[in-house]
Amino acid sequence: MNSSGVLRLSLLERTKKLFVSENWFGFSLVMPALIAVFIIVFLPFVDSLWLSFQRHDLTRPQNDAFIGLGNYINLLGDDRYLGSLRASAVFSLVSVVFEVVLGVGIALVLNRKFIGQGFVRGLMILPWAMPAVVNAAMWKWIYNADYGALNALMTQLGILDEYQVWLANPVAAMALLILANVWKETPFTTILVLAALQGIPDTLYEAARVDGASAWHQFLYITFPLILPVVMVTMLLQTIWGFHHPFELAYIITGGGPYSSTELIPLRIYAQTFRSLRFGYGAAVAYLTSLLLLIPAIFYIRTAYKKIVEY
Amino acid sequence: MPAWLRKLPLYLLVVAVVIWIVAPFLWLIISSLSYKVDLLSIPLQWIPRRITMENYQELFLYQGSFNVNAALFTSSIINSMVIASVATFIAMILGVLAAYALARVKFRGSDAYMVIMMGAQMIPPIAIVIPLYVVLRKLNLYDTYLGIVLVYQSFILPLVIWLMRSYFATIPAELEEAARIDGCTRLQALVRIVLPLSGPGLVSVLIFAFIASWNEYLYAFIYSSVTAKTLPVLIGEFSTKLGLEYLRIASAGVIASLPPIILALIFQKYLIKGLTAGAIKG
């Protein structure tokens, strides 16, 4: 009896010690979130991989089978897929170029002293906060062939003689899709670059001026290197987002047309899965594209992770 | 050269920036307040001579009386409100606890958990949409608040953790240590010392999470049909199906944009701090 009492006490003490120990405490705080993310993100992601090795067509369930890399091999010869991959690459990369050039340019302007500076900086948050679907509907209305503001503006300025059906032209449709995307995403770059600019001490510029450096040289040798890390992070993120997120933009403005010229990857996956009901093939499209984006994703996580460690 | 002349190019650039940012949204607002006949005239009048609330009234009351479409619009606003609020609330509770541990507690594997959370954000939503669809169908959670709230955790939870973690890191650890010497447990130190000091951080993360869920389209589009349909999904339907009803789309768009834009403008200082700390999108 005595010995069991001692045992019980030591067990209690050990549990108590375990409870207050850092390992247990930290783990138990992270656990609920970790379980949630595992169930909602990682499990489906793995499931999706499994699905991508199957032939799983809801319209022809009798043909369902494990086909290994069959879907992937078919994808490499699938012109619709390769076309949408190209469309996504053009959309994403051209968007990023404009987002960075405009974003940095606007940040440099807003970093100067002028009356109403706070107000104008505050405005930058407007496109960022707007729902993407409203952004899409807004630009679709502007691009409207019969009554759109774009046609009205260009004819009134004398650039165009008559109204154009913009979204019927593959090149124009892609360009206008990119314009709508750039309008919404540029403020993100501006806000980040502006913060980085404000972190640069004035003394650096004063010293450069004493040495007789021109404005261009000051930008090239002081400003540019110091905002470069931030610019790199936004470029990586926005390249990845350009592939992952423009579903509603393309779905609403162009619907993927004309002639599939703006059928971005998320649209292709949606069409394969929920229109053709080819779940296995749709999963393979999603997976192959995610794999292609793995490299920028890893780069992003590494850069951002380094930032954490340096904290 | 006088000072104002030297400043002139700067002001011209500022005006260009303001026009670029404001013009498209302003046009949406003007359209939503216009009569159809005025907007469809060629050449287009940029500043309307008369305005109307007709388009807004039509959203809520169709031809003067309440009908199915109007009921759907009202219920989609309520759905969006409920879903965004509950999703944000759950993510805040789970996320704040995890973020505190990742920022403050030195425990085995904490770095790995951080990378897992960041990795979760790099997975394209469309890649998990299919299996989640199958699961939601099986659990009878398709087209329910609960189903969408749960799915929303996939992007809000990592967002909350990532942002709160960098906020907690800015609060001096000495304060907690002092509290613990006075006999507080770690959990008490978090609740009594750290959280009250984190007010601005909590508010900004709350707003981020709310805006992100309010604006979400893809999941709501695929996982809802009637009862849980959110405002963005309804607007998407308007603009792909309604054809010529541009003005109704414009006014619905303005209504959907108001909550996130007003919140963002009120809390912009906090949000900008959060954006720069986390380098992450809402």
Interface residues (C-beta under 8 A of the other chain):
Chain A: V20 E22 N23 W24 F25 G26 F27 L29 V30 P32 A33 L34 A36 V37 I40 V41 F42 L43 P44 F45 D47 S48 L51 I106 V109 L110 R112 F114 G116 V120 G122 L123 M124 I125 L126 P127 W128 A129 M130 P131 A132 V133 V134 A136 A137 M138 W139 K140 W141 I142 N144 D146 Y147 A149 A152 T155 Q156 W183 P187 F188 I191 L192 A195 A196 V230 V233 T234 L237 I240 W241 F243 H244 H245 F247 E248 Y251 I252 G255 I265 P266 I269 Y270 T273 F274 F279 G282 A283 A286 Y287 T289 S290 L293 A297 Y300 I301 A304 Y305 K307 I308 Y311
Chain B: K7 L10 Y11 L13 V14 V17 V18 W20 I21 V22 P24 F25 W27 L28 S31 L39 L40 I42 P43 L44 L94 G95 L97 A98 Y100 A101 L102 V105 K106 F107 R108 G109 S110 Y113 M114 V115 I116 M117 M118 G119 A120 M122 I123 P124 P125 I126 A127 I128 V129 I130 P131 L132 V134 V135 L150 V151 Q153 S154 L157 P158 I161 S166 A169 T185 R186 I211 W214 N215 Y217 L218 F221 I222 P232 V233 I235 G236 F238 S239 T240 Y246 I249 A250 G253 A256 S257 P260 I261 L263 A264 L265 Q268 L271 I272 L275 T276 A279 I280 K281 G282
